[in-house]
Amino acid sequence: MIKKSWLLFLVLSVNCFCQKLPEGFVYLSSVDSSIQKELRYLSNNNFIGKPIDGYKRNKVITTYKTALALKKVQSKLSLKGLSLKIFDAYRPQKAVDHFVRWAKEINDTLMKKHFYPNVLKSELFKQGYIAYKSGHTRGSTIDLTIINLENGKELDMGSAYDYFGKASHPFYKNLTNTQQKNRMLLRTVMLKENFIPYANEWWHFTLKKEPFTTIYFDFDIE
């Protein structure tokens, strides 16, 4: 009996390793484990081309209010055989600082071809692609898309996530009917659950009346 108890303890410890979050924050999986995730800043598949400071595990962290709203969005999409997929949620300030350092290194253009082919790196601050503060760091801003549960593929949104350019604007005109429809589906379901869209990125939404409006957190994602 003792051996079985210890075995159960070890299994739970391995599967439930997590940190104590600040009050008001949760792991999204504790509210809705069906929402898919791929934290791009944990990998090399991002505009810098390497893992970003503060990202240590593929865990989505948000404010509790944001998680509840996302759960409502997910329940509606699931009826259509679809699911949300999170690219980024809470983002530590140290990650934002990493972006800023990178943007100042003008010669580091490893991922330019994929993420900012038509934008000079020297213009990233001026054009608003890189900033010293981010709403993500307050915990209620989400970058996401929609996937088809039958095949696991992302819906075609007409541009890559984190693409720096006009093609990422939600109402970009040079899209196919399917791409426009997919963007509007994401926008519509998010708006209905009180998320505010961002004018320059189809994937970016912030919860209306977010609980933290002036605090920029810096705890790691682990």
Backbone bond lengths (Angstrom), bond angles and torsions (degrees), N, CA, C in turn:
res aa  C-N    CA-C-N  psi(-1)  N-CA   C-N-CA  omega(-1)  CA-C   N-CA-C  phi
1 M - - - 1.467 - - 1.523 110.69 -
2 I 1.311 117.01 -42.10 1.456 121.51 179.63 1.525 110.10 -64.02
3 K 1.347 115.44 -42.42 1.466 119.38 -179.72 1.520 111.14 -61.99
4 K 1.334 117.03 -41.41 1.457 121.08 179.89 1.529 110.69 -64.37
5 S 1.314 116.79 -39.21 1.459 121.17 -179.91 1.525 110.96 -64.22
6 W 1.346 114.83 -42.97 1.450 119.07 179.13 1.526 110.88 -66.25
7 L 1.333 116.28 -37.76 1.455 119.75 178.55 1.520 110.74 -63.15
8 L 1.337 116.36 -43.30 1.455 120.77 178.83 1.521 110.47 -62.52
9 F 1.338 115.83 -41.45 1.468 120.60 179.53 1.532 110.53 -60.78
10 L 1.333 116.22 -43.27 1.460 120.03 -178.63 1.521 111.48 -66.07
11 V 1.327 116.76 -40.97 1.463 121.21 179.38 1.518 110.22 -62.62
12 L 1.324 116.33 -45.55 1.460 120.31 179.73 1.518 111.52 -65.18
13 S 1.323 115.74 -36.80 1.464 119.66 -179.91 1.512 111.60 -64.06
14 V 1.345 116.16 -41.23 1.458 120.90 -179.55 1.519 110.93 -68.98
15 N 1.336 116.28 -44.40 1.451 120.53 -174.55 1.525 113.51 -78.68
16 C 1.332 117.51 -22.06 1.454 120.01 -173.54 1.520 112.61 -115.50
17 F 1.338 116.51 20.65 1.457 118.80 179.31 1.515 109.84 -59.92
18 C 1.296 115.61 121.73 1.452 120.37 178.20 1.514 109.76 -162.76
19 Q 1.303 115.21 162.07 1.445 120.38 -177.91 1.523 110.58 -93.46
20 K 1.297 116.13 166.91 1.460 120.88 173.66 1.522 107.29 -82.61
21 L 1.310 116.58 119.03 1.460 121.47 -176.39 1.522 111.34 -88.05
22 P 1.325 116.84 156.37 1.471 119.72 174.68 1.522 110.17 -59.68
23 E 1.309 117.06 151.89 1.454 121.21 179.50 1.531 109.78 -57.67
24 G 1.328 115.33 132.35 1.461 120.69 -179.74 1.513 113.71 99.89
25 F 1.352 116.88 -7.72 1.461 122.13 178.61 1.526 110.51 -109.63
26 V 1.336 116.05 151.48 1.463 121.34 177.00 1.527 109.57 -144.25
27 Y 1.319 115.14 160.64 1.458 120.56 165.37 1.522 106.18 -77.84
28 L 1.329 117.35 128.60 1.459 120.53 -176.91 1.523 111.59 -57.74
29 S 1.325 117.22 -34.59 1.470 120.63 -178.53 1.524 112.46 -62.84
30 S 1.331 117.60 -22.78 1.471 120.18 178.82 1.522 111.34 -75.81
31 V 1.319 117.16 -16.68 1.463 122.00 178.37 1.526 111.03 -102.83
32 D 1.336 116.34 -40.16 1.468 121.23 176.01 1.524 109.05 -150.56
33 S 1.300 116.29 102.91 1.470 121.70 -176.85 1.527 112.60 -79.67
34 S 1.330 117.90 -5.71 1.475 120.50 -178.58 1.528 112.58 -84.15
35 I 1.313 117.67 -15.66 1.458 120.66 -179.16 1.528 109.20 -71.92
36 Q 1.323 116.17 127.95 1.464 121.68 -177.27 1.530 110.79 -77.40
37 K 1.333 116.10 160.05 1.466 119.52 -178.99 1.521 111.35 -149.83
38 E 1.315 114.37 148.79 1.463 123.18 173.89 1.522 106.95 -154.64
39 L 1.304 116.77 84.55 1.457 119.86 -177.99 1.524 109.31 -68.03
40 R 1.310 116.18 104.63 1.464 121.24 -174.42 1.526 112.72 -64.78
41 Y 1.319 116.67 -29.77 1.466 119.09 -176.79 1.522 112.72 -80.61
42 L 1.318 116.05 -0.88 1.459 120.95 172.62 1.527 110.25 -86.29
43 S 1.329 116.54 -14.13 1.465 122.17 -173.54 1.529 111.47 -118.76
44 N 1.325 115.76 -171.46 1.462 121.76 174.75 1.529 112.10 -88.81
45 N 1.331 116.30 -6.84 1.462 121.32 -175.89 1.528 110.70 -86.47
46 N 1.331 115.27 69.57 1.454 121.55 178.27 1.530 108.69 -154.26
47 F 1.315 117.19 176.19 1.472 120.04 -172.22 1.518 114.42 -67.78
48 I 1.338 118.01 -15.57 1.462 120.82 175.03 1.524 110.98 -90.00
49 G 1.334 116.15 -36.42 1.457 120.17 178.56 1.510 114.60 94.77
50 K 1.325 117.10 16.36 1.456 121.76 177.53 1.524 109.14 -155.73
51 P 1.342 118.49 160.67 1.468 120.27 178.12 1.531 111.14 -59.21
52 I 1.318 114.86 145.52 1.455 121.85 -174.77 1.531 110.93 -99.51
53 D 1.318 115.67 144.78 1.463 121.45 -178.95 1.528 111.43 -53.02
54 G 1.335 116.00 135.17 1.460 120.99 176.24 1.508 114.80 94.73
55 Y 1.345 117.52 -13.15 1.466 121.45 178.88 1.526 108.81 -97.81
56 K 1.333 116.60 108.12 1.462 120.78 -175.44 1.527 113.79 -117.20
57 R 1.315 117.23 -21.56 1.469 120.60 178.86 1.525 108.97 -144.29
58 N 1.326 116.04 155.51 1.459 121.81 179.21 1.531 109.63 -79.92
59 K 1.324 115.38 65.32 1.458 123.22 -178.16 1.521 109.21 -120.36
60 V 1.319 116.96 129.25 1.456 121.13 178.19 1.522 108.93 -92.79
61 I 1.314 116.20 121.83 1.462 122.71 179.15 1.526 108.67 -116.37
62 T 1.330 116.48 133.62 1.463 121.52 176.36 1.525 108.77 -143.17
63 T 1.322 115.95 173.30 1.457 118.01 168.55 1.530 107.59 -68.79
64 Y 1.323 115.77 156.11 1.462 120.65 -178.04 1.527 111.07 -60.58
65 K 1.321 117.24 -41.40 1.464 121.05 -179.98 1.528 111.04 -62.29
66 T 1.320 116.78 -38.22 1.466 120.41 178.23 1.520 110.76 -66.20
67 A 1.323 116.53 -42.08 1.463 120.87 179.31 1.527 111.38 -60.70
68 L 1.321 117.10 -41.93 1.464 120.65 179.20 1.527 111.15 -63.59
69 A 1.327 116.30 -40.37 1.465 120.11 179.06 1.524 111.40 -66.89
70 L 1.334 116.57 -40.27 1.460 120.24 178.00 1.526 111.36 -65.10
71 K 1.298 116.70 -34.86 1.473 120.95 177.34 1.532 110.22 -61.07
72 K 1.331 117.04 -39.18 1.459 121.15 178.77 1.530 110.53 -67.15
73 V 1.320 116.42 -40.99 1.471 120.12 177.25 1.527 109.64 -61.62
74 Q 1.327 115.61 -45.55 1.461 120.81 -178.20 1.523 112.11 -60.95
75 S 1.316 116.53 -39.72 1.469 119.99 -178.30 1.531 111.07 -63.46
76 K 1.322 116.49 -33.76 1.469 120.16 178.82 1.526 111.28 -74.67
77 L 1.327 116.09 -41.11 1.463 119.31 -179.87 1.528 111.78 -67.95
78 S 1.326 115.96 -35.66 1.475 119.55 -177.44 1.522 111.62 -61.47
79 L 1.326 117.43 -28.55 1.467 121.20 177.91 1.525 111.42 -66.59
80 K 1.336 115.98 -19.96 1.456 121.96 179.27 1.533 112.18 -100.69
81 G 1.338 116.42 5.70 1.456 119.86 -177.21 1.514 112.73 76.52
82 L 1.336 116.00 26.31 1.456 121.91 -177.48 1.524 111.09 -121.53
83 S 1.320 115.91 167.62 1.464 120.65 178.64 1.528 109.58 -149.27
84 L 1.319 115.60 150.31 1.450 120.64 169.44 1.519 109.40 -71.23
85 K 1.320 115.89 152.11 1.458 122.10 172.28 1.527 107.16 -135.33
86 I 1.323 116.44 121.22 1.456 122.17 -175.45 1.530 111.04 -92.33
87 F 1.329 115.83 127.95 1.464 121.64 173.96 1.527 111.89 -95.59
88 D 1.322 116.02 -33.66 1.461 120.73 178.69 1.518 108.96 -160.46
89 A 1.321 115.66 148.80 1.458 120.81 179.05 1.529 107.16 -137.67
90 Y 1.347 116.99 -117.02 1.465 117.65 173.47 1.526 109.01 -58.76
91 R 1.333 115.72 135.63 1.465 122.31 -178.59 1.529 109.17 -129.65
92 P 1.325 118.98 120.48 1.472 120.35 179.96 1.529 111.95 -61.91
93 Q 1.316 116.24 150.31 1.468 120.20 177.50 1.525 110.99 -59.88
94 K 1.331 117.05 -32.56 1.467 120.14 179.41 1.527 111.30 -62.89
95 A 1.343 117.09 -28.01 1.460 120.63 176.46 1.533 110.15 -71.46
96 V 1.315 115.97 -41.83 1.462 120.69 176.64 1.530 109.86 -61.07
97 D 1.328 115.78 -42.06 1.466 120.34 177.55 1.529 111.38 -61.90
98 H 1.337 116.09 -34.86 1.467 121.80 176.98 1.539 109.42 -62.95
99 F 1.331 116.26 -44.87 1.467 120.40 177.40 1.528 111.10 -58.14
100 V 1.319 115.55 -43.37 1.467 120.75 -177.50 1.525 110.81 -64.34
101 R 1.334 116.75 -44.75 1.470 120.24 178.39 1.515 110.88 -60.25
102 W 1.325 115.76 -44.02 1.467 120.89 -179.88 1.532 111.02 -62.39
103 A 1.315 116.92 -43.48 1.461 121.05 -177.24 1.520 111.80 -62.86
104 K 1.315 116.78 -27.00 1.471 121.07 179.63 1.527 112.35 -82.46
105 E 1.335 116.71 -13.34 1.462 121.07 177.12 1.532 107.75 -90.87
106 I 1.305 116.15 82.92 1.465 122.91 -169.76 1.528 113.79 -56.76
107 N 1.313 117.32 -31.15 1.467 120.04 -176.43 1.532 114.36 -83.35
108 D 1.316 117.38 -7.83 1.468 120.82 178.86 1.530 108.43 -86.75
109 T 1.326 115.54 92.71 1.466 120.75 -176.83 1.540 111.03 -124.17
110 L 1.308 116.53 36.37 1.463 122.81 -176.65 1.528 113.04 -51.29
111 M 1.336 117.51 -42.41 1.463 121.01 -174.22 1.531 113.71 -107.04
112 K 1.304 116.74 16.56 1.467 120.60 -177.18 1.526 112.61 -56.58
113 K 1.309 116.97 -44.17 1.464 121.67 -177.33 1.523 111.73 -57.36
114 H 1.315 116.73 -35.58 1.462 121.22 -174.11 1.524 113.76 -90.70
115 F 1.335 117.75 -33.16 1.460 119.84 -170.95 1.529 116.14 -117.18
116 Y 1.335 118.29 -23.18 1.476 118.76 178.73 1.531 111.11 -149.29
117 P 1.329 116.75 55.56 1.472 121.16 -176.20 1.526 114.53 -62.78
118 N 1.332 116.82 -27.18 1.463 119.68 -174.93 1.532 113.38 -111.10
119 V 1.329 115.89 13.56 1.464 120.52 -178.98 1.525 109.27 -123.79
120 L 1.321 116.65 129.39 1.455 120.12 175.50 1.524 109.54 -69.86
121 K 1.318 116.49 136.07 1.459 118.72 -178.88 1.523 111.28 -60.64
122 S 1.309 117.07 -31.34 1.466 121.49 179.35 1.528 112.16 -66.28
123 E 1.352 116.66 -13.37 1.464 121.34 -178.30 1.532 113.02 -100.50
124 L 1.338 118.20 0.27 1.466 120.78 -173.59 1.521 113.34 -61.18
125 F 1.334 117.72 -39.90 1.462 120.41 177.53 1.531 110.43 -69.09
126 K 1.322 115.80 -49.16 1.458 121.66 -176.21 1.520 111.85 -59.66
127 Q 1.331 116.68 -38.48 1.458 120.40 -178.15 1.527 113.04 -87.67
128 G 1.320 117.40 1.06 1.459 120.78 172.88 1.514 116.80 85.34
129 Y 1.326 117.36 10.87 1.462 119.38 179.81 1.530 112.04 -78.38
130 I 1.318 116.45 -28.46 1.458 122.08 177.35 1.530 108.15 -125.13
131 A 1.341 116.84 135.91 1.467 121.14 179.89 1.526 109.30 -142.08
132 Y 1.309 115.61 163.46 1.465 121.07 -177.44 1.532 112.22 -79.08
133 K 1.322 116.94 -17.13 1.458 122.03 177.56 1.525 108.89 -132.97
134 S 1.333 116.11 151.43 1.463 120.65 179.54 1.522 110.19 -138.41
135 G 1.326 115.77 140.69 1.457 120.67 175.59 1.517 112.12 -60.79
136 H 1.322 117.05 -26.05 1.468 120.43 178.24 1.529 111.61 -57.14
137 T 1.315 116.65 -32.72 1.456 121.63 -174.70 1.535 111.61 -71.57
138 R 1.326 116.55 -13.03 1.464 120.83 176.01 1.530 111.69 -89.11
139 G 1.339 117.03 -9.57 1.455 120.75 170.68 1.509 118.35 94.35
140 S 1.333 118.04 -2.44 1.465 119.67 -176.41 1.526 113.65 -120.08
141 T 1.318 116.29 14.36 1.468 121.38 176.89 1.528 108.66 -109.31
142 I 1.335 115.23 137.67 1.460 122.05 -173.93 1.519 110.69 -128.95
143 D 1.330 116.49 139.05 1.467 122.38 168.26 1.522 106.63 -109.76
144 L 1.317 117.29 125.65 1.463 118.33 -173.14 1.519 112.31 -159.10
145 T 1.320 114.07 169.15 1.458 121.86 175.02 1.520 108.21 -142.09
146 I 1.326 116.00 -168.57 1.463 121.80 179.03 1.522 108.78 -124.24
147 I 1.320 116.32 140.39 1.464 120.29 175.65 1.527 110.61 -119.41
148 N 1.323 114.79 156.55 1.453 122.81 174.05 1.523 107.69 -87.66
149 L 1.313 117.97 118.65 1.461 121.11 -176.07 1.524 112.69 -67.65
150 E 1.307 117.22 -24.99 1.464 120.08 -178.17 1.521 112.02 -67.54
151 N 1.334 116.53 -40.18 1.469 119.65 -178.77 1.524 113.79 -116.81
152 G 1.331 117.14 -5.51 1.458 121.10 178.30 1.509 115.35 75.90
153 K 1.328 117.05 6.06 1.459 120.96 -176.01 1.532 111.50 -90.18
154 E 1.330 114.77 147.46 1.456 120.23 175.61 1.525 109.50 -71.64
155 L 1.334 116.29 143.97 1.462 119.13 174.26 1.525 108.75 -67.50
156 D 1.299 116.14 146.69 1.465 121.95 -178.68 1.520 109.55 -72.90
157 M 1.323 116.24 111.38 1.466 121.55 -178.63 1.534 112.61 -101.22
158 G 1.313 117.75 -0.54 1.455 120.01 175.06 1.512 116.16 89.58
159 S 1.315 117.22 -10.63 1.469 121.33 173.63 1.513 108.04 -156.70
160 A 1.320 115.79 159.14 1.454 120.32 178.31 1.523 110.55 -74.26
161 Y 1.311 116.35 155.34 1.466 121.28 171.82 1.525 108.88 -61.79
162 D 1.311 116.60 137.22 1.469 124.15 178.61 1.525 113.35 68.81
163 Y 1.325 116.66 20.39 1.469 119.64 175.17 1.522 108.54 -75.30
164 F 1.321 117.10 125.11 1.461 121.90 -179.64 1.523 109.56 -88.33
165 G 1.320 116.23 101.44 1.456 119.16 -179.39 1.519 111.75 166.61
166 K 1.325 115.85 171.51 1.463 121.39 -176.44 1.521 112.34 -63.57
167 A 1.324 117.44 -25.05 1.464 120.26 -179.25 1.531 111.88 -62.38
168 S 1.331 116.76 -18.06 1.465 120.83 179.60 1.521 112.88 -88.70
169 H 1.318 117.85 -10.92 1.462 120.65 178.47 1.534 108.67 -63.98
170 P 1.319 117.92 133.06 1.467 120.93 -175.23 1.522 115.37 -50.48
171 F 1.349 117.38 -36.67 1.458 120.43 -176.70 1.529 112.86 -107.21
172 Y 1.318 115.45 27.97 1.469 120.96 175.77 1.529 108.66 -54.01
173 K 1.326 116.53 133.60 1.466 121.03 -170.94 1.523 114.67 -80.49
174 N 1.319 117.93 -30.89 1.466 119.58 -174.95 1.524 112.39 -84.70
175 L 1.316 114.49 60.69 1.460 121.61 178.91 1.520 109.55 -122.99
176 T 1.316 116.33 155.64 1.458 119.61 173.30 1.530 108.49 -76.06
177 N 1.293 116.74 166.37 1.464 121.15 178.05 1.532 111.13 -59.37
178 T 1.323 115.61 -39.11 1.470 119.96 179.86 1.521 110.94 -65.66
179 Q 1.312 117.03 -43.52 1.468 120.92 179.36 1.528 111.20 -63.18
180 Q 1.327 116.54 -43.34 1.462 120.70 177.13 1.526 111.05 -61.58
181 K 1.325 115.90 -43.56 1.460 121.36 -179.79 1.523 110.94 -62.28
182 N 1.322 116.79 -41.85 1.457 120.56 -179.06 1.535 111.84 -66.36
183 R 1.323 115.57 -41.71 1.476 119.36 177.95 1.529 110.62 -62.87
184 M 1.331 116.13 -41.78 1.455 119.92 -178.45 1.523 112.03 -70.18
185 L 1.328 116.54 -30.53 1.466 119.73 175.87 1.521 109.58 -63.62
186 L 1.327 116.79 -48.12 1.464 120.89 178.97 1.519 110.42 -61.25
187 R 1.305 116.35 -46.10 1.465 121.07 -178.27 1.532 111.27 -62.21
188 T 1.320 116.09 -43.37 1.468 121.12 -177.11 1.523 112.30 -64.73
189 V 1.333 116.71 -47.46 1.474 118.66 -177.91 1.521 111.34 -67.53
190 M 1.323 117.41 -32.42 1.463 120.31 178.04 1.529 111.65 -73.21
191 L 1.304 116.88 -41.79 1.466 120.45 177.71 1.525 111.64 -59.95
192 K 1.321 116.95 -39.82 1.460 120.89 -177.83 1.524 112.86 -64.34
193 E 1.331 116.67 -21.83 1.468 120.25 178.56 1.525 111.44 -107.68
194 N 1.328 114.92 28.33 1.472 122.18 171.34 1.523 114.89 68.50
195 F 1.326 116.26 36.20 1.457 120.38 171.51 1.528 108.62 -100.48
196 I 1.317 116.21 141.70 1.458 122.38 179.46 1.526 108.78 -99.93
197 P 1.325 118.60 123.45 1.471 120.73 179.56 1.520 111.38 -77.54
198 Y 1.320 115.50 158.90 1.462 122.41 177.74 1.527 108.07 -103.37
199 A 1.323 116.52 136.04 1.467 121.68 -171.50 1.520 114.71 -65.28
200 N 1.330 118.26 -22.78 1.472 119.97 -173.99 1.527 115.19 -107.50
201 E 1.348 117.10 -2.81 1.472 119.82 -176.61 1.530 110.29 -141.46
202 W 1.309 116.77 119.34 1.460 119.97 -178.03 1.522 113.26 -64.87
203 W 1.327 117.82 -20.72 1.475 122.76 -173.67 1.532 113.94 -94.81
204 H 1.308 119.15 -4.84 1.462 123.94 -166.34 1.532 111.77 -105.63
205 F 1.347 116.52 123.27 1.463 121.67 -179.26 1.527 110.08 -140.27
206 T 1.330 115.61 145.62 1.464 121.41 177.41 1.524 109.49 -125.46
207 L 1.319 116.83 135.48 1.452 121.41 179.99 1.526 110.26 -64.58
208 K 1.331 115.72 130.50 1.466 120.58 175.96 1.539 108.41 -65.70
209 K 1.298 117.40 141.75 1.468 123.53 -177.80 1.526 110.24 57.28
210 E 1.330 116.90 46.90 1.460 121.23 178.86 1.532 109.74 -59.21
211 P 1.336 117.33 143.48 1.466 120.77 -174.72 1.520 115.21 -66.99
212 F 1.326 117.67 -29.43 1.462 121.09 179.51 1.524 108.51 -117.14
213 T 1.309 116.63 112.69 1.460 120.29 -176.29 1.527 113.32 -107.63
214 T 1.318 116.91 -15.97 1.469 119.78 -176.39 1.525 113.29 -128.14
215 I 1.332 117.13 -3.54 1.463 120.52 -177.19 1.529 109.84 -100.89
216 Y 1.334 115.96 126.47 1.464 121.78 177.63 1.530 107.56 -110.09
217 F 1.330 115.67 107.57 1.462 121.49 -172.69 1.528 111.48 -80.80
218 D 1.340 115.39 161.43 1.463 118.82 -176.67 1.531 113.19 -140.52
219 F 1.318 118.60 21.05 1.456 119.67 176.95 1.529 109.64 -78.84
220 D 1.330 116.71 148.80 1.468 121.41 -177.61 1.522 112.04 -70.78
221 I 1.321 115.55 160.94 1.464 122.20 173.36 1.510 107.19 -95.43
222 E 1.318 115.87 104.68 1.468 120.44 -178.57 1.507 111.12 -152.21
